[in-house]
Amino acid sequence: MLPDDDVTDVLLVVLKKTAAAHGEYEETHLGGEYDEEWPEWYAEHMTQTLRESGYRIVRSSD
C-alpha cells in the first residue's frame, strides 16, 4: 500500500491530466460548451488513467 502522501501525489497528477483532457473534450466534442456531466466524465477518465498506470483502488478490510 502507498503512503498517504504518495497516494495524494498520484491522484493529483491524474486529476491534472484529466482536467486538461476534459478541457480538450469540451472544445473538440462539445463546441466549447460547458459539460453538465463532467463528474461522470472525470470519474471514467481517472479510472482509466489509473488502470493504465497500474493502479487500482481497493477497499480496505480494516
All heavy atoms as a GROMACS GRO file, in nm:
protein
  505
    1MET      N    1   0.085  -0.117   0.000
    1MET     CA    2   0.000   0.000   0.000
    1MET      C    3   0.090   0.124   0.000
    1MET      O    4   0.191   0.128   0.068
    1MET     CB    5  -0.090  -0.002   0.122
    1MET     CG    6  -0.187   0.112   0.121
    1MET     SD    7  -0.322   0.117   0.242
    1MET     CE    8  -0.307  -0.024   0.342
    2LEU      N    9   0.048   0.225  -0.075
    2LEU     CA   10   0.124   0.350  -0.081
    2LEU      C   11   0.099   0.435   0.043
    2LEU      O   12  -0.013   0.440   0.093
    2LEU     CB   13   0.081   0.432  -0.202
    2LEU     CG   14   0.116   0.380  -0.340
    2LEU    CD1   15   0.050   0.467  -0.447
    2LEU    CD2   16   0.266   0.379  -0.360
    3PRO      N   17   0.201   0.506   0.090
    3PRO     CA   18   0.179   0.604   0.198
    3PRO      C   19   0.083   0.713   0.150
    3PRO      O   20   0.072   0.740   0.030
    3PRO     CB   21   0.318   0.661   0.222
    3PRO     CG   22   0.414   0.563   0.164
    3PRO     CD   23   0.341   0.496   0.052
    4ASP      N   24   0.013   0.776   0.244
    4ASP     CA   25  -0.087   0.877   0.209
    4ASP      C   26  -0.031   0.987   0.120
    4ASP      O   27  -0.098   1.032   0.027
    4ASP     CB   28  -0.148   0.938   0.336
    4ASP     CG   29  -0.244   0.844   0.404
    4ASP    OD1   30  -0.284   0.742   0.343
    4ASP    OD2   31  -0.281   0.871   0.520
    5ASP      N   32   0.092   1.034   0.147
    5ASP     CA   33   0.150   1.140   0.064
    5ASP      C   34   0.167   1.093  -0.080
    5ASP      O   35   0.144   1.170  -0.173
    5ASP     CB   36   0.286   1.184   0.119
    5ASP     CG   37   0.273   1.265   0.247
    5ASP    OD1   38   0.161   1.308   0.281
    5ASP    OD2   39   0.377   1.285   0.313
    6ASP      N   40   0.206   0.967  -0.100
    6ASP     CA   41   0.222   0.914  -0.234
    6ASP      C   42   0.087   0.901  -0.305
    6ASP      O   43   0.076   0.927  -0.425
    6ASP     CB   44   0.293   0.778  -0.231
    6ASP     CG   45   0.438   0.789  -0.190
    6ASP    OD1   46   0.494   0.901  -0.192
    6ASP    OD2   47   0.497   0.686  -0.153
    7VAL      N   48  -0.015   0.858  -0.232
    7VAL     CA   49  -0.150   0.847  -0.289
    7VAL      C   50  -0.197   0.985  -0.335
    7VAL      O   51  -0.249   1.001  -0.446
    7VAL     CB   52  -0.250   0.786  -0.188
    7VAL    CG1   53  -0.392   0.794  -0.240
    7VAL    CG2   54  -0.211   0.642  -0.157
    8THR      N   55  -0.176   1.084  -0.252
    8THR     CA   56  -0.215   1.221  -0.286
    8THR      C   57  -0.143   1.267  -0.412
    8THR      O   58  -0.204   1.326  -0.502
    8THR     CB   59  -0.186   1.318  -0.169
    8THR    OG1   60  -0.261   1.276  -0.056
    8THR    CG2   61  -0.223   1.461  -0.205
    9ASP      N   62  -0.014   1.239  -0.421
    9ASP     CA   63   0.064   1.278  -0.539
    9ASP      C   64   0.012   1.211  -0.664
    9ASP      O   65  -0.003   1.274  -0.769
    9ASP     CB   66   0.212   1.244  -0.520
    9ASP     CG   67   0.280   1.331  -0.414
    9ASP    OD1   68   0.224   1.436  -0.376
    9ASP    OD2   69   0.390   1.291  -0.370
   10VAL      N   70  -0.017   1.081  -0.657
   10VAL     CA   71  -0.069   1.007  -0.772
   10VAL      C   72  -0.204   1.066  -0.814
   10VAL      O   73  -0.227   1.092  -0.933
   10VAL     CB   74  -0.083   0.856  -0.741
   10VAL    CG1   75  -0.164   0.784  -0.848
   10VAL    CG2   76   0.055   0.793  -0.725
   11LEU      N   77  -0.293   1.087  -0.719
   11LEU     CA   78  -0.425   1.141  -0.752
   11LEU      C   79  -0.416   1.282  -0.810
   11LEU      O   80  -0.490   1.316  -0.902
   11LEU     CB   81  -0.515   1.140  -0.629
   11LEU     CG   82  -0.560   1.002  -0.582
   11LEU    CD1   83  -0.640   1.014  -0.452
   11LEU    CD2   84  -0.639   0.930  -0.688
   12LEU      N   85  -0.325   1.363  -0.758
   12LEU     CA   86  -0.308   1.498  -0.810
   12LEU      C   87  -0.263   1.496  -0.955
   12LEU      O   88  -0.316   1.570  -1.039
   12LEU     CB   89  -0.208   1.576  -0.724
   12LEU     CG   90  -0.184   1.721  -0.764
   12LEU    CD1   91  -0.315   1.801  -0.762
   12LEU    CD2   92  -0.081   1.784  -0.671
   13VAL      N   93  -0.167   1.411  -0.988
   13VAL     CA   94  -0.119   1.400  -1.126
   13VAL      C   95  -0.234   1.355  -1.217
   13VAL      O   96  -0.257   1.413  -1.324
   13VAL     CB   97   0.001   1.303  -1.136
   13VAL    CG1   98   0.030   1.266  -1.280
   13VAL    CG2   99   0.124   1.364  -1.071
   14VAL      N  100  -0.307   1.254  -1.175
   14VAL     CA  101  -0.417   1.202  -1.256
   14VAL      C  102  -0.527   1.307  -1.271
   14VAL      O  103  -0.584   1.325  -1.379
   14VAL     CB  104  -0.472   1.070  -1.198
   14VAL    CG1  105  -0.598   1.026  -1.270
   14VAL    CG2  106  -0.366   0.962  -1.205
   15LEU      N  107  -0.558   1.380  -1.165
   15LEU     CA  108  -0.661   1.483  -1.171
   15LEU      C  109  -0.621   1.595  -1.267
   15LEU      O  110  -0.704   1.642  -1.346
   15LEU     CB  111  -0.686   1.540  -1.031
   15LEU     CG  112  -0.800   1.639  -1.018
   15LEU    CD1  113  -0.932   1.580  -1.064
   15LEU    CD2  114  -0.812   1.685  -0.873
   16LYS      N  115  -0.495   1.636  -1.264
   16LYS     CA  116  -0.448   1.741  -1.356
   16LYS      C  117  -0.455   1.694  -1.501
   16LYS      O  118  -0.496   1.770  -1.590
   16LYS     CB  119  -0.307   1.784  -1.320
   16LYS     CG  120  -0.301   1.869  -1.194
   16LYS     CD  121  -0.158   1.910  -1.162
   16LYS     CE  122  -0.152   2.000  -1.041
   16LYS     NZ  123  -0.016   2.045  -1.011
   17LYS      N  124  -0.416   1.568  -1.526
   17LYS     CA  125  -0.424   1.513  -1.662
   17LYS      C  126  -0.570   1.507  -1.708
   17LYS      O  127  -0.601   1.537  -1.823
   17LYS     CB  128  -0.363   1.373  -1.667
   17LYS     CG  129  -0.213   1.370  -1.660
   17LYS     CD  130  -0.160   1.228  -1.669
   17LYS     CE  131  -0.009   1.224  -1.660
   17LYS     NZ  132   0.043   1.087  -1.670
   18THR      N  133  -0.657   1.469  -1.618
   18THR     CA  134  -0.799   1.459  -1.650
   18THR      C  135  -0.858   1.596  -1.679
   18THR      O  136  -0.935   1.613  -1.774
   18THR     CB  137  -0.875   1.390  -1.535
   18THR    OG1  138  -0.821   1.258  -1.518
   18THR    CG2  139  -1.024   1.379  -1.566
   19ALA      N  140  -0.821   1.695  -1.600
   19ALA     CA  141  -0.870   1.832  -1.624
   19ALA      C  142  -0.828   1.882  -1.761
   19ALA      O  143  -0.909   1.940  -1.835
   19ALA     CB  144  -0.819   1.926  -1.515
   20ALA      N  145  -0.704   1.857  -1.798
   20ALA     CA  146  -0.656   1.900  -1.930
   20ALA      C  147  -0.730   1.826  -2.041
   20ALA      O  148  -0.773   1.887  -2.140
   20ALA     CB  149  -0.506   1.877  -1.940
   21ALA      N  150  -0.746   1.696  -2.024
   21ALA     CA  151  -0.816   1.617  -2.125
   21ALA      C  152  -0.962   1.659  -2.137
   21ALA      O  153  -1.018   1.664  -2.247
   21ALA     CB  154  -0.807   1.468  -2.091
   22HIS      N  155  -1.024   1.694  -2.025
   22HIS     CA  156  -1.164   1.735  -2.030
   22HIS      C  157  -1.180   1.871  -2.098
   22HIS      O  158  -1.276   1.893  -2.172
   22HIS     CB  159  -1.225   1.740  -1.889
   22HIS     CG  160  -1.372   1.761  -1.891
   22HIS    ND1  161  -1.429   1.883  -1.865
   22HIS    CD2  162  -1.473   1.676  -1.921
   22HIS    CE1  163  -1.560   1.872  -1.877
   22HIS    NE2  164  -1.590   1.748  -1.911
   23GLY      N  165  -1.085   1.959  -2.076
   23GLY     CA  166  -1.088   2.088  -2.147
   23GLY      C  167  -1.084   2.067  -2.297
   23GLY      O  168  -1.158   2.132  -2.372
   24GLU      N  169  -0.998   1.976  -2.342
   24GLU     CA  170  -0.991   1.944  -2.484
   24GLU      C  171  -1.122   1.882  -2.533
   24GLU      O  172  -1.169   1.913  -2.641
   24GLU     CB  173  -0.875   1.848  -2.512
   24GLU     CG  174  -0.739   1.912  -2.496
   24GLU     CD  175  -0.626   1.814  -2.521
   24GLU    OE1  176  -0.645   1.720  -2.602
   24GLU    OE2  177  -0.519   1.832  -2.461
   25TYR      N  178  -1.179   1.793  -2.452
   25TYR     CA  179  -1.306   1.728  -2.486
   25TYR      C  180  -1.417   1.832  -2.503
   25TYR      O  181  -1.494   1.826  -2.600
   25TYR     CB  182  -1.343   1.628  -2.376
   25TYR     CG  183  -1.482   1.571  -2.389
   25TYR    CD1  184  -1.510   1.472  -2.481
   25TYR    CD2  185  -1.584   1.617  -2.307
   25TYR    CE1  186  -1.638   1.419  -2.493
   25TYR    CE2  187  -1.712   1.565  -2.317
   25TYR     CZ  188  -1.739   1.466  -2.411
   25TYR     OH  189  -1.865   1.416  -2.422
   26GLU      N  190  -1.425   1.926  -2.410
   26GLU     CA  191  -1.529   2.030  -2.421
   26GLU      C  192  -1.512   2.111  -2.550
   26GLU      O  193  -1.610   2.144  -2.615
   26GLU     CB  194  -1.527   2.123  -2.300
   26GLU     CG  195  -1.591   2.064  -2.178
   26GLU     CD  196  -1.594   2.160  -2.060
   26GLU    OE1  197  -1.497   2.237  -2.041
   26GLU    OE2  198  -1.694   2.157  -1.986
   27GLU      N  199  -1.388   2.143  -2.584
   27GLU     CA  200  -1.363   2.221  -2.705
   27GLU      C  201  -1.393   2.143  -2.832
   27GLU      O  202  -1.459   2.192  -2.922
   27GLU     CB  203  -1.218   2.271  -2.707
   27GLU     CG  204  -1.192   2.387  -2.614
   27GLU     CD  205  -1.272   2.512  -2.650
   27GLU    OE1  206  -1.283   2.545  -2.769
   27GLU    OE2  207  -1.323   2.575  -2.556
   28THR      N  208  -1.340   2.020  -2.839
   28THR     CA  209  -1.350   1.945  -2.965
   28THR      C  210  -1.482   1.872  -2.983
   28THR      O  211  -1.531   1.862  -3.095
   28THR     CB  212  -1.235   1.842  -2.976
   28THR    OG1  213  -1.241   1.751  -2.867
   28THR    CG2  214  -1.100   1.910  -2.979
   29HIS      N  215  -1.541   1.822  -2.875
   29HIS     CA  216  -1.663   1.743  -2.888
   29HIS      C  217  -1.791   1.819  -2.852
   29HIS      O  218  -1.899   1.782  -2.897
   29HIS     CB  219  -1.654   1.616  -2.803
   29HIS     CG  220  -1.556   1.518  -2.854
   29HIS    ND1  221  -1.422   1.520  -2.822
   29HIS    CD2  222  -1.571   1.414  -2.940
   29HIS    CE1  223  -1.360   1.423  -2.883
   29HIS    NE2  224  -1.447   1.356  -2.956
   30LEU      N  225  -1.777   1.922  -2.772
   30LEU     CA  226  -1.896   1.996  -2.728
   30LEU      C  227  -1.898   2.139  -2.782
   30LEU      O  228  -1.983   2.218  -2.743
   30LEU     CB  229  -1.904   1.998  -2.575
   30LEU     CG  230  -1.911   1.862  -2.505
   30LEU    CD1  231  -1.918   1.882  -2.353
   30LEU    CD2  232  -2.030   1.780  -2.553
   31GLY      N  233  -1.805   2.170  -2.871
   31GLY     CA  234  -1.801   2.303  -2.931
   31GLY      C  235  -1.780   2.415  -2.831
   31GLY      O  236  -1.830   2.526  -2.850
   32GLY      N  237  -1.707   2.388  -2.724
   32GLY     CA  238  -1.680   2.490  -2.624
   32GLY      C  239  -1.788   2.505  -2.519
   32GLY      O  240  -1.778   2.591  -2.432
   33GLU      N  241  -1.890   2.421  -2.526
   33GLU     CA  242  -2.000   2.427  -2.429
   33GLU      C  243  -1.960   2.362  -2.297
   33GLU      O  244  -1.879   2.270  -2.294
   33GLU     CB  245  -2.124   2.355  -2.483
   33GLU     CG  246  -2.185   2.421  -2.605
   33GLU     CD  247  -2.248   2.555  -2.573
   33GLU    OE1  248  -2.310   2.569  -2.465
   33GLU    OE2  249  -2.234   2.646  -2.656
   34TYR      N  250  -2.018   2.411  -2.187
   34TYR     CA  251  -1.995   2.355  -2.055
   34TYR      C  252  -2.055   2.215  -2.048
   34TYR      O  253  -2.169   2.194  -2.090
   34TYR     CB  254  -2.058   2.445  -1.948
   34TYR     CG  255  -2.046   2.391  -1.808
   34TYR    CD1  256  -1.927   2.400  -1.739
   34TYR    CD2  257  -2.155   2.332  -1.746
   34TYR    CE1  258  -1.916   2.351  -1.609
   34TYR    CE2  259  -2.145   2.283  -1.616
   34TYR     CZ  260  -2.026   2.292  -1.549
   34TYR     OH  261  -2.014   2.245  -1.423
   35ASP      N  262  -1.980   2.120  -1.995
   35ASP     CA  263  -2.025   1.982  -1.983
   35ASP      C  264  -2.096   1.963  -1.850
   35ASP      O  265  -2.032   1.959  -1.744
   35ASP     CB  266  -1.905   1.888  -1.995
   35ASP     CG  267  -1.944   1.741  -1.990
   35ASP    OD1  268  -2.064   1.709  -1.991
   35ASP    OD2  269  -1.851   1.658  -1.985
   36GLU      N  270  -2.227   1.951  -1.853
   36GLU     CA  271  -2.307   1.932  -1.732
   36GLU      C  272  -2.275   1.799  -1.664
   36GLU      O  273  -2.296   1.784  -1.544
   36GLU     CB  274  -2.457   1.937  -1.764
   36GLU     CG  275  -2.505   2.071  -1.816
   36GLU     CD  276  -2.508   2.178  -1.708
   36GLU    OE1  277  -2.514   2.145  -1.588
   36GLU    OE2  278  -2.505   2.297  -1.745
   37GLU      N  279  -2.227   1.702  -1.739
   37GLU     CA  280  -2.199   1.570  -1.685
   37GLU      C  281  -2.049   1.549  -1.659
   37GLU      O  282  -2.000   1.437  -1.663
   37GLU     CB  283  -2.254   1.463  -1.779
   37GLU     CG  284  -2.404   1.471  -1.792
   37GLU     CD  285  -2.462   1.369  -1.888
   37GLU    OE1  286  -2.386   1.291  -1.948
   37GLU    OE2  287  -2.584   1.367  -1.902
   38TRP      N  288  -1.980   1.659  -1.629
   38TRP     CA  289  -1.835   1.649  -1.610
   38TRP      C  290  -1.794   1.555  -1.498
   38TRP      O  291  -1.693   1.486  -1.510
   38TRP     CB  292  -1.771   1.787  -1.593
   38TRP     CG  293  -1.802   1.855  -1.463
   38TRP    CD1  294  -1.901   1.944  -1.440
   38TRP    CD2  295  -1.733   1.837  -1.339
   38TRP    NE1  296  -1.900   1.984  -1.309
   38TRP    CE2  297  -1.796   1.918  -1.244
   38TRP    CE3  298  -1.624   1.759  -1.299
   38TRP    CZ2  299  -1.755   1.926  -1.112
   38TRP    CZ3  300  -1.583   1.766  -1.167
   38TRP    CH2  301  -1.648   1.849  -1.075
   39PRO      N  302  -1.868   1.542  -1.386
   39PRO     CA  303  -1.822   1.448  -1.282
   39PRO      C  304  -1.814   1.304  -1.332
   39PRO      O  305  -1.720   1.232  -1.301
   39PRO     CB  306  -1.926   1.463  -1.171
   39PRO     CG  307  -1.983   1.600  -1.190
   39PRO     CD  308  -1.986   1.618  -1.340
   40GLU      N  309  -1.912   1.263  -1.411
   40GLU     CA  310  -1.911   1.129  -1.468
   40GLU      C  311  -1.793   1.111  -1.562
   40GLU      O  312  -1.725   1.009  -1.562
   40GLU     CB  313  -2.042   1.099  -1.542
   40GLU     CG  314  -2.163   1.087  -1.451
   40GLU     CD  315  -2.229   1.220  -1.418
   40GLU    OE1  316  -2.175   1.329  -1.452
   40GLU    OE2  317  -2.334   1.216  -1.354
   41TRP      N  318  -1.768   1.214  -1.645
   41TRP     CA  319  -1.657   1.209  -1.741
   41TRP      C  320  -1.525   1.199  -1.666
   41TRP      O  321  -1.439   1.118  -1.699
   41TRP     CB  322  -1.660   1.335  -1.829
   41TRP     CG  323  -1.576   1.325  -1.952
   41TRP    CD1  324  -1.619   1.294  -2.077
   41TRP    CD2  325  -1.434   1.346  -1.961
   41TRP    NE1  326  -1.512   1.295  -2.164
   41TRP    CE2  327  -1.397   1.327  -2.096
   41TRP    CE3  328  -1.335   1.380  -1.871
   41TRP    CZ2  329  -1.266   1.341  -2.141
   41TRP    CZ3  330  -1.204   1.392  -1.914
   41TRP    CH2  331  -1.171   1.373  -2.048
   42TYR      N  332  -1.509   1.281  -1.562
   42TYR     CA  333  -1.386   1.279  -1.482
   42TYR      C  334  -1.365   1.141  -1.418
   42TYR      O  335  -1.255   1.086  -1.421
   42TYR     CB  336  -1.392   1.385  -1.371
   42TYR     CG  337  -1.329   1.517  -1.405
   42TYR    CD1  338  -1.371   1.589  -1.516
   42TYR    CD2  339  -1.231   1.570  -1.325
   42TYR    CE1  340  -1.314   1.712  -1.546
   42TYR    CE2  341  -1.174   1.693  -1.353
   42TYR     CZ  342  -1.216   1.764  -1.464
   42TYR     OH  343  -1.159   1.884  -1.493
   43ALA      N  344  -1.470   1.087  -1.356
   43ALA     CA  345  -1.457   0.958  -1.287
   43ALA      C  346  -1.414   0.850  -1.385
   43ALA      O  347  -1.323   0.770  -1.355
   43ALA     CB  348  -1.589   0.921  -1.221
   44GLU      N  349  -1.475   0.846  -1.502
   44GLU     CA  350  -1.440   0.744  -1.601
   44GLU      C  351  -1.296   0.763  -1.650
   44GLU      O  352  -1.219   0.667  -1.659
   44GLU     CB  353  -1.536   0.751  -1.719
   44GLU     CG  354  -1.512   0.644  -1.823
   44GLU     CD  355  -1.613   0.647  -1.935
   44GLU    OE1  356  -1.730   0.681  -1.911
   44GLU    OE2  357  -1.573   0.615  -2.049
   45HIS      N  358  -1.259   0.886  -1.680
   45HIS     CA  359  -1.125   0.914  -1.731
   45HIS      C  360  -1.019   0.882  -1.624
   45HIS      O  361  -0.915   0.823  -1.654
   45HIS     CB  362  -1.114   1.060  -1.775
   45HIS     CG  363  -0.988   1.091  -1.849
   45HIS    ND1  364  -0.869   1.118  -1.786
   45HIS    CD2  365  -0.963   1.097  -1.981
   45HIS    CE1  366  -0.776   1.140  -1.876
   45HIS    NE2  367  -0.830   1.128  -1.996
   46MET      N  368  -1.044   0.921  -1.500
   46MET     CA  369  -0.948   0.895  -1.393
   46MET      C  370  -0.934   0.745  -1.368
   46MET      O  371  -0.823   0.695  -1.347
   46MET     CB  372  -0.987   0.968  -1.266
   46MET     CG  373  -0.970   1.119  -1.278
   46MET     SD  374  -1.012   1.209  -1.129
   46MET     CE  375  -0.872   1.164  -1.026
   47THR      N  376  -1.044   0.671  -1.372
   47THR     CA  377  -1.038   0.527  -1.355
   47THR      C  378  -0.952   0.464  -1.464
   47THR      O  379  -0.865   0.380  -1.436
   47THR     CB  380  -1.180   0.466  -1.358
   47THR    OG1  381  -1.256   0.521  -1.251
   47THR    CG2  382  -1.177   0.315  -1.346
   48GLN      N  383  -0.975   0.504  -1.587
   48GLN     CA  384  -0.898   0.451  -1.699
   48GLN      C  385  -0.750   0.487  -1.687
   48GLN      O  386  -0.663   0.403  -1.708
   48GLN     CB  387  -0.954   0.504  -1.831
   48GLN     CG  388  -0.881   0.454  -1.953
   48GLN     CD  389  -0.941   0.509  -2.082
   48GLN    OE1  390  -1.051   0.562  -2.083
   48GLN    NE2  391  -0.868   0.497  -2.190
   49THR      N  392  -0.721   0.611  -1.652
   49THR     CA  393  -0.582   0.656  -1.639
   49THR      C  394  -0.510   0.581  -1.527
   49THR      O  395  -0.396   0.538  -1.544
   49THR     CB  396  -0.576   0.808  -1.614
   49THR    OG1  397  -0.640   0.875  -1.723
   49THR    CG2  398  -0.434   0.857  -1.601
   50LEU      N  399  -0.577   0.564  -1.414
   50LEU     CA  400  -0.517   0.488  -1.304
   50LEU      C  401  -0.491   0.344  -1.346
   50LEU      O  402  -0.384   0.288  -1.319
   50LEU     CB  403  -0.606   0.492  -1.180
   50LEU     CG  404  -0.607   0.625  -1.105
   50LEU    CD1  405  -0.722   0.629  -1.005
   50LEU    CD2  406  -0.474   0.649  -1.035
   51ARG      N  407  -0.588   0.281  -1.412
   51ARG     CA  408  -0.573   0.143  -1.456
   51ARG      C  409  -0.455   0.130  -1.552
   51ARG      O  410  -0.372   0.039  -1.539
   51ARG     CB  411  -0.701   0.095  -1.524
   51ARG     CG  412  -0.697  -0.053  -1.560
   51ARG     CD  413  -0.824  -0.102  -1.631
   51ARG     NE  414  -0.946  -0.062  -1.563
   51ARG     CZ  415  -1.040   0.018  -1.617
   51ARG    NH1  416  -1.026   0.066  -1.737
   51ARG    NH2  417  -1.148   0.048  -1.549
   52GLU      N  418  -0.446   0.221  -1.648
   52GLU     CA  419  -0.338   0.217  -1.746
   52GLU      C  420  -0.201   0.240  -1.680
   52GLU      O  421  -0.099   0.198  -1.734
   52GLU     CB  422  -0.361   0.321  -1.855
   52GLU     CG  423  -0.476   0.285  -1.946
   52GLU     CD  424  -0.515   0.398  -2.041
   52GLU    OE1  425  -0.459   0.509  -2.031
   52GLU    OE2  426  -0.604   0.374  -2.124
   53SER      N  427  -0.200   0.307  -1.565
   53SER     CA  428  -0.076   0.332  -1.493
   53SER      C  429  -0.042   0.223  -1.392
   53SER      O  430   0.056   0.232  -1.319
   53SER     CB  431  -0.086   0.467  -1.419
   53SER     OG  432  -0.105   0.571  -1.511
   54GLY      N  433  -0.126   0.120  -1.387
   54GLY     CA  434  -0.100   0.007  -1.298
   54GLY      C  435  -0.158   0.020  -1.159
   54GLY      O  436  -0.126  -0.059  -1.070
   55TYR      N  437  -0.245   0.118  -1.137
   55TYR     CA  438  -0.306   0.137  -1.006
   55TYR      C  439  -0.449   0.085  -1.008
   55TYR      O  440  -0.514   0.080  -1.111
   55TYR     CB  441  -0.310   0.286  -0.968
   55TYR     CG  442  -0.175   0.347  -0.949
   55TYR    CD1  443  -0.117   0.425  -1.048
   55TYR    CD2  444  -0.104   0.327  -0.831
   55TYR    CE1  445   0.008   0.482  -1.031
   55TYR    CE2  446   0.022   0.382  -0.814
   55TYR     CZ  447   0.076   0.460  -0.914
   55TYR     OH  448   0.200   0.516  -0.896
   56ARG      N  449  -0.496   0.049  -0.889
   56ARG     CA  450  -0.637   0.016  -0.872
   56ARG      C  451  -0.675   0.055  -0.731
   56ARG      O  452  -0.593   0.053  -0.639
   56ARG     CB  453  -0.667  -0.131  -0.900
   56ARG     CG  454  -0.599  -0.226  -0.809
   56ARG     CD  455  -0.619  -0.371  -0.859
   56ARG     NE  456  -0.552  -0.462  -0.771
   56ARG     CZ  457  -0.614  -0.546  -0.691
   56ARG    NH1  458  -0.745  -0.555  -0.692
   56ARG    NH2  459  -0.546  -0.624  -0.611
   57ILE      N  460  -0.799   0.090  -0.714
   57ILE     CA  461  -0.850   0.129  -0.582
   57ILE      C  462  -0.920   0.007  -0.524
   57ILE      O  463  -1.006  -0.053  -0.589
   57ILE     CB  464  -0.946   0.248  -0.593
   57ILE    CG1  465  -0.871   0.369  -0.647
   57ILE    CG2  466  -1.010   0.277  -0.458
   57ILE    CD1  467  -0.959   0.489  -0.677
   58VAL      N  468  -0.880  -0.029  -0.404
   58VAL     CA  469  -0.943  -0.143  -0.336
   58VAL      C  470  -0.990  -0.098  -0.199
   58VAL      O  471  -0.929  -0.012  -0.136
   58VAL     CB  472  -0.846  -0.264  -0.323
   58VAL    CG1  473  -0.809  -0.317  -0.459
   58VAL    CG2  474  -0.722  -0.226  -0.247
   59ARG      N  475  -1.095  -0.161  -0.154
   59ARG     CA  476  -1.149  -0.130  -0.022
   59ARG      C  477  -1.066  -0.202   0.083
   59ARG      O  478  -1.037  -0.320   0.070
   59ARG     CB  479  -1.294  -0.175  -0.013
   59ARG     CG  480  -1.361  -0.139   0.118
   59ARG     CD  481  -1.501  -0.194   0.124
   59ARG     NE  482  -1.578  -0.149   0.010
   59ARG     CZ  483  -1.684  -0.069   0.017
   59ARG    NH1  484  -1.727  -0.029   0.134
   59ARG    NH2  485  -1.749  -0.035  -0.090
   60SER      N  486  -1.030  -0.129   0.185
   60SER     CA  487  -0.953  -0.186   0.295
   60SER      C  488  -1.044  -0.273   0.382
   60SER      O  489  -1.162  -0.241   0.400
   60SER     CB  490  -0.892  -0.073   0.379
   60SER     OG  491  -0.830  -0.126   0.492
   61SER      N  492  -0.990  -0.377   0.435
   61SER     CA  493  -1.070  -0.463   0.524
   61SER      C  494  -1.060  -0.419   0.669
   61SER      O  495  -1.111  -0.485   0.758
   61SER     CB  496  -1.023  -0.608   0.511
   61SER     OG  497  -0.887  -0.619   0.547
   62ASP      N  498  -0.994  -0.306   0.693
   62ASP     CA  499  -0.977  -0.254   0.830
   62ASP      C  500  -1.108  -0.206   0.887
   62ASP      O  501  -1.187  -0.145   0.832
   62ASP     CB  502  -0.876  -0.138   0.832
   62ASP     CG  503  -0.737  -0.186   0.794
   62ASP    OD1  504  -0.714  -0.307   0.794
   62ASP    OD2  505  -0.653  -0.100   0.763
   0.00000   0.00000   0.00000
